[in-house]
């Protein structure tokens, strides 16, 4: 992983030099083995470096540090985490924005964003990738004008466990056809990008009526459907229509909702949903749901 971080930093050196922002490194000499896609790790680091440069004025500085952190409990063996920090001396982040910075599913007022651009979707993808790999990301800032520090925690693996048979590696990820139905364009764009990054085929619909048409036309493996939708069909109606059609048997249905009371979950189940995920989405929970869906059992015409 150290090699990936160093190469990503090198890719940004000319941009930092051109703007007059000092880019520094404090990287452990210990080898850190991360079970993940090196391209995605580079994208995550690159996104943080891009943001740091964007929000740091000429004459400022950005420090990238990488270290290993050991953690354990009384009942568990020690586990290693890679801790990657990107700290800038830039414009900083106020508390209200920081609370929602990684969340694309809440429409933040652009006036609350950092002074040079909106919140964007890049940080949401960072969060999604990190959570899918069992890690976490957070940001700390003392306020506007006081810089910010982004910290990634990613679980490490032992060097001797890295070699896996080819057939096992081939089964680590499964490609699904996933249909997203949601009237929030940020939700569709961000979640689509994340799922595409993971190798899935993704289609989208902004309302229940067109979503149901796509289900019938494309027979996806998995449908992620918002409950509150414009048009004549809400999410519950979409699920009931799917379950009433024998030609659509085998499609996995997952409800997306901002309401997570037991009665809300029961209503989703009664309508035909297999699962219920609460917004804002936890990407680790989403990964578990996706992992339970078989790519070999989409709906089949009979």
C-alpha positions as CSV (number, residue, x, y, z in Angstrom):
1,X,0.0,0.0,0.0
2,X,2.9,2.3,0.7
3,X,3.9,2.1,-2.9
4,X,0.4,3.1,-4.0
5,X,0.4,6.2,-1.7
6,X,3.8,7.3,-2.9
7,X,2.9,7.0,-6.5
8,X,-0.3,8.9,-6.0
9,X,1.5,11.7,-4.3
10,X,4.0,11.8,-7.1
11,X,1.1,12.2,-9.6
12,X,0.0,15.4,-7.8
13,X,3.4,17.0,-7.2
14,X,3.4,19.1,-10.3
15,X,-0.1,20.5,-9.6
16,X,1.0,21.4,-6.1
17,X,4.2,23.0,-7.3
18,X,2.3,25.0,-9.9
19,X,-0.1,26.4,-7.3
20,X,2.6,27.1,-4.7
21,X,1.3,24.7,-2.1
22,X,3.9,22.6,-0.3
23,X,3.2,18.8,-0.3
24,X,5.0,16.8,2.4
25,X,5.0,13.2,3.4
26,X,5.5,11.3,6.7
27,X,5.2,7.6,5.7
28,X,6.1,4.6,7.8
29,X,8.9,2.4,6.6
30,X,6.9,-0.7,7.6
31,X,5.3,-2.7,4.8
32,X,1.5,-2.5,4.9
33,X,-0.6,-5.1,3.1
34,X,-4.1,-4.1,2.3
35,X,-6.7,-6.4,0.8
36,X,-8.3,-4.3,-1.9
37,X,-8.0,-2.9,-5.3
38,X,-4.9,-0.7,-5.7
39,X,-6.7,1.4,-8.4
40,X,-9.5,2.2,-5.9
41,X,-7.0,3.0,-3.1
42,X,-5.2,5.4,-5.5
43,X,-8.5,7.0,-6.4
44,X,-9.3,7.6,-2.7
45,X,-6.0,9.1,-1.9
46,X,-6.1,11.1,-5.1
47,X,-9.5,12.5,-4.2
48,X,-8.3,13.7,-0.8
49,X,-5.2,15.2,-2.4
50,X,-7.3,17.0,-5.0
51,X,-9.6,18.5,-2.4
52,X,-6.7,19.6,-0.2
53,X,-5.1,21.4,-3.1
54,X,-8.4,22.9,-4.2
55,X,-9.1,24.4,-0.7
56,X,-5.5,25.5,0.2
57,X,-4.2,28.9,-0.8
58,X,-0.7,29.4,-2.4
59,X,1.9,29.4,0.4
60,X,0.0,26.8,2.3
61,X,0.9,23.2,2.9
62,X,-0.5,19.7,2.9
63,X,0.9,16.8,4.9
64,X,0.2,13.2,4.0
65,X,1.0,10.7,6.7
66,X,0.7,6.9,6.8
67,X,1.2,4.7,9.8
68,X,0.2,1.3,11.2
69,X,-2.1,1.2,14.2
70,X,-2.7,-1.9,16.3
71,X,-6.0,-2.4,18.1
72,X,-7.4,-5.2,20.2
73,X,-10.0,-6.0,22.8
74,X,-9.9,-8.5,25.7
75,X,-11.7,-11.1,23.5
76,X,-9.9,-10.5,20.2
77,X,-6.4,-10.9,18.9
78,X,-4.6,-7.7,17.8
79,X,-5.7,-6.3,14.4
80,X,-3.8,-3.9,12.2
81,X,-5.2,-0.8,10.6
82,X,-3.6,1.5,8.1
83,X,-4.1,5.1,9.1
84,X,-3.8,7.6,6.3
85,X,-4.1,11.3,7.0
86,X,-4.3,14.2,4.6
87,X,-4.0,17.4,6.6
88,X,-4.2,20.8,4.9
89,X,-3.7,24.4,6.1
90,X,-6.6,25.6,3.9
91,X,-9.9,27.2,4.3
92,X,-11.3,24.7,6.8
93,X,-14.8,23.4,7.2
94,X,-17.6,24.6,9.5
95,X,-19.2,22.2,11.8
96,X,-22.5,22.0,10.0
97,X,-20.9,21.1,6.7
98,X,-18.5,18.7,8.3
99,X,-21.4,16.7,9.7
100,X,-22.7,16.0,6.2
101,X,-19.6,16.1,4.1
102,X,-19.5,12.4,3.2
103,X,-23.2,12.1,2.8
104,X,-24.6,12.6,-0.7
105,X,-28.1,11.7,0.3
106,X,-28.8,14.9,2.2
107,X,-29.2,18.0,0.0
108,X,-26.9,20.4,1.8
109,X,-27.3,24.1,1.1
110,X,-24.4,25.0,-1.2
111,X,-24.0,28.2,0.8
112,X,-22.8,26.1,3.6
113,X,-20.0,24.5,1.6
114,X,-16.4,25.3,1.6
115,X,-15.6,28.7,0.0
116,X,-14.5,27.3,-3.4
117,X,-17.1,24.9,-4.7
118,X,-19.9,22.7,-3.6
119,X,-19.7,19.5,-1.6
120,X,-19.5,17.3,-4.7
121,X,-19.8,13.6,-4.8
122,X,-16.1,12.5,-4.6
123,X,-16.1,12.3,-0.8
124,X,-19.2,10.2,-0.8
125,X,-17.5,7.7,-3.1
126,X,-14.4,7.8,-0.8
127,X,-16.7,6.9,2.1
128,X,-18.4,4.2,0.1
129,X,-15.2,2.5,-1.0
130,X,-13.7,2.6,2.5
131,X,-16.8,1.2,4.2
132,X,-17.1,-1.6,1.6
133,X,-13.6,-2.6,2.6
134,X,-14.3,-2.6,6.3
135,X,-12.8,0.8,7.1
136,X,-13.9,4.3,8.0
137,X,-13.2,7.9,7.1
138,X,-13.7,11.1,9.1
139,X,-12.7,14.7,9.0
140,X,-11.7,17.2,11.7
141,X,-11.5,20.9,11.4
142,X,-11.3,23.7,14.0
143,X,-13.4,25.8,11.7
144,X,-13.2,28.2,8.8
145,X,-9.7,29.3,8.0
146,X,-8.1,26.7,10.2
147,X,-7.5,23.8,7.8
148,X,-8.8,20.3,7.9
149,X,-7.6,16.8,8.4
150,X,-9.1,13.8,6.7
151,X,-8.3,10.4,8.2
152,X,-8.8,7.0,6.7
153,X,-8.7,3.7,8.6
154,X,-8.3,0.6,6.5
155,X,-7.9,-3.0,7.8
156,X,-4.6,-4.7,7.0
157,X,-4.0,-8.3,6.3
158,X,-1.1,-10.5,7.1
159,X,1.5,-10.9,4.3
160,X,1.3,-14.7,4.3
161,X,-2.5,-14.6,3.7
162,X,-2.2,-12.7,0.5
163,X,-1.8,-15.5,-2.0
164,X,-5.2,-17.0,-2.9
165,X,-6.0,-19.6,-5.5
166,X,-7.2,-18.1,-8.8
167,X,-10.6,-19.7,-8.6
168,X,-11.1,-18.2,-5.1
169,X,-10.2,-14.8,-6.4
170,X,-12.6,-15.1,-9.2
171,X,-15.4,-15.6,-6.8
172,X,-14.6,-12.7,-4.5
173,X,-16.8,-10.3,-6.5
174,X,-19.9,-11.0,-8.4
175,X,-21.3,-8.8,-11.2
176,X,-25.0,-8.0,-10.9
177,X,-27.5,-6.1,-12.9
178,X,-28.8,-3.6,-10.4
179,X,-31.7,-1.2,-10.9
180,X,-31.8,2.0,-8.7
181,X,-35.2,3.7,-8.3
182,X,-35.0,7.1,-6.5
183,X,-36.1,10.7,-7.3
184,X,-32.9,12.2,-5.7
185,X,-30.4,12.8,-8.5
186,X,-27.5,12.9,-6.1
187,X,-28.5,9.5,-4.8
188,X,-28.7,8.0,-8.2
189,X,-25.4,9.5,-9.4
190,X,-23.4,8.7,-6.4
191,X,-24.7,5.2,-5.8
192,X,-24.4,4.4,-9.5
193,X,-20.8,5.5,-9.5
194,X,-20.0,3.4,-6.5
195,X,-21.7,0.2,-7.9
196,X,-20.1,0.7,-11.3
197,X,-16.7,1.0,-9.6
198,X,-17.4,-2.4,-8.0
199,X,-18.0,-3.9,-11.4
200,X,-21.8,-4.1,-11.5
201,X,-24.1,-3.1,-14.4
202,X,-26.4,-0.3,-13.2
203,X,-29.6,1.3,-14.6
204,X,-31.6,4.0,-13.0
205,X,-35.2,5.4,-12.8
206,X,-36.5,8.5,-11.1
207,X,-40.0,7.3,-10.4
208,X,-42.0,4.2,-9.7
209,X,-43.8,4.0,-13.0
210,X,-40.6,4.1,-15.2
211,X,-38.9,1.9,-12.6
212,X,-41.5,-0.8,-12.9
213,X,-41.2,-0.6,-16.7
214,X,-37.5,-1.1,-16.5
215,X,-37.9,-4.1,-14.2
216,X,-40.1,-5.8,-16.7
217,X,-37.9,-4.9,-19.6
218,X,-34.5,-5.7,-18.2
219,X,-35.1,-8.3,-15.4
220,X,-32.4,-7.1,-13.0
221,X,-30.9,-9.3,-10.3
222,X,-31.4,-6.6,-7.7
223,X,-33.7,-3.6,-7.3
224,X,-32.9,-0.8,-4.8
225,X,-36.1,1.2,-4.5
226,X,-36.9,4.3,-2.6
227,X,-40.2,4.3,-0.8
228,X,-41.3,7.9,-1.4
229,X,-41.5,8.3,-5.2
230,X,-43.3,10.7,-7.5
231,X,-46.0,9.5,-9.9
232,X,-48.7,7.0,-9.4
233,X,-46.5,4.2,-7.8
234,X,-44.6,4.6,-4.6
235,X,-42.0,2.0,-3.6
236,X,-44.5,-0.2,-1.9
237,X,-46.7,-0.3,-5.0
238,X,-43.6,-1.2,-7.1
239,X,-42.8,-4.1,-4.8
240,X,-46.4,-5.4,-4.8
241,X,-46.5,-5.2,-8.6
242,X,-43.2,-7.2,-8.9
243,X,-44.3,-9.9,-6.5
244,X,-47.7,-10.2,-8.3
245,X,-46.0,-11.0,-11.6
246,X,-44.7,-14.6,-11.9
247,X,-42.4,-13.6,-14.7
248,X,-40.5,-11.4,-12.2
249,X,-39.9,-14.1,-9.7
250,X,-36.3,-14.3,-8.4
251,X,-35.6,-10.5,-8.4
252,X,-34.3,-9.3,-5.1
253,X,-36.0,-6.2,-3.8
254,X,-34.5,-3.9,-1.2
255,X,-36.3,-0.9,0.2
256,X,-34.5,2.4,0.8
257,X,-36.2,4.6,3.3
258,X,-35.6,7.5,5.7
259,X,-37.9,5.7,8.2
260,X,-36.6,2.8,10.2
261,X,-39.2,2.0,12.8
262,X,-40.3,-1.6,13.1
263,X,-43.7,-0.8,11.5
264,X,-41.9,0.7,8.5
265,X,-39.8,-2.4,8.1
266,X,-42.8,-4.6,8.5
267,X,-44.7,-2.6,5.9
268,X,-41.8,-3.0,3.5
269,X,-41.8,-6.8,4.1
270,X,-45.5,-7.1,3.7
271,X,-45.2,-5.3,0.3
272,X,-42.7,-7.8,-0.9
273,X,-39.3,-6.3,-0.2
274,X,-36.6,-8.8,0.9
275,X,-34.7,-6.2,2.9
276,X,-34.9,-2.7,4.2
277,X,-32.0,-0.2,4.3
278,X,-32.1,3.1,6.1
279,X,-31.1,6.4,4.6
280,X,-28.5,7.8,4.8
281,X,-27.1,4.5,3.5
282,X,-24.4,2.6,5.3
283,X,-22.3,1.2,2.5
284,X,-21.1,-1.8,4.5
285,X,-24.8,-2.8,5.1
286,X,-25.4,-2.4,1.4
287,X,-22.4,-4.6,0.6
288,X,-23.8,-7.4,2.7
289,X,-27.1,-7.2,0.9
290,X,-25.4,-7.2,-2.5
291,X,-23.3,-10.2,-1.4
292,X,-26.4,-12.2,-0.6
293,X,-27.8,-11.8,-4.2
294,X,-26.9,-14.5,-6.7
295,X,-26.0,-13.3,-10.2
296,X,-27.2,-16.6,-11.5
297,X,-30.8,-16.3,-10.5
298,X,-32.4,-13.2,-12.2
299,X,-36.0,-13.3,-13.1
300,X,-36.6,-15.7,-16.0
301,X,-39.5,-15.7,-18.5
302,X,-41.6,-18.8,-18.2
